[in-house]
Amino acid sequence: MRVAIANAFRAKDPSLTSEKAMLAANISLQMVKGMTTLYAEAGPKEKLLIIAEYKKALTLYLGSVCPRTSGLQKRGNGKAARFSTTL
């Protein structure tokens, strides 16, 4: 899975080295793992807050990995794409 994610990063930004792409993939997976654990342990009221922070953290990190495509991508209708809120 890490290799597939690293390859996706390199497809978005060919200037990334293999090492940097693999590091970014490992960090991304660890972020997802940690946030998923936090979400699973949270109560119903906390889950919405965790989702909001999860989106911010991943958006900021992934934007730094592939700065050419940072931020939410706009769809054809001009609206920003949304992350799934189900984990």
N, C-alpha and C positions, 0 to 999 in steps of 0.2 A: 504494500500500500504506500509506503514512504517513497518508493521509486516512482510510482505513478503520480503522486503529488508533486514530487521534485520535477518530473518531466512536464507536468502542467505549468509549473512556475516558469520553467525554461521556455515553454511554448509562448507564454505571455510576454516574457522578457528574455530574448535570446542572449543578452549580454551577461546574464547570470552564469557564474561558473557552476560546474557540477557540484562542487563542494558547498557553495553557498546555497544552491537550490535544495540539496539534501539536508543541510542544517535547518533551513526554513521549513522544510517538510516535517522534520523531527519536532521543531518548536511548535508548529501548528498542531500536530497531533497531540502533543503534551498539553497544549492549551485546551483543546477539545476534551481530552480525557479529564483534566482537572475541573473544567466547568461543568461537564456532564455529571461528575460525581457530586459537585456542589448542588446542582439542580435536583438530583435524585434525593438528596438529603434535606432539601428545603421544604418548608410548608407552602401551602397554596398562595399566601400573600407574598412570600419572598420570591417565588418563581418568576413573577413578572419583572421584578427588579433584576434578578439574575439574568434573565433573557436580555434585558436592555444593556446590561454591562457586558454580557457575552458578545453582543453585536458590536458594541464600541471597541472592545479589545481586539476582536478578530479583524474588524474593518481597518483599524489603525495599523495593526501589525501587517496584515496582507498588503495594505497600501504602501508600507515601507519596503516590502519585499519586491513588489512590482509597481514602482511609482508611476509608470506610464499608464497604468490602469487603476490608480487609486480611487477610492470613493465608490459610491454605489453607481453602477452602470445604469444609464437611462434606457428604457425600453422604447420601442417605436412610437408609443403613444405619449412620450415625454415624461412619463412617471418613473420614479426611481424603482429599481428592482428591490424586492424585499426578501429578507432572509426568512426561512421557515421558523416558526416559533415552537415547533415540536422537536423535542430531543429524544 
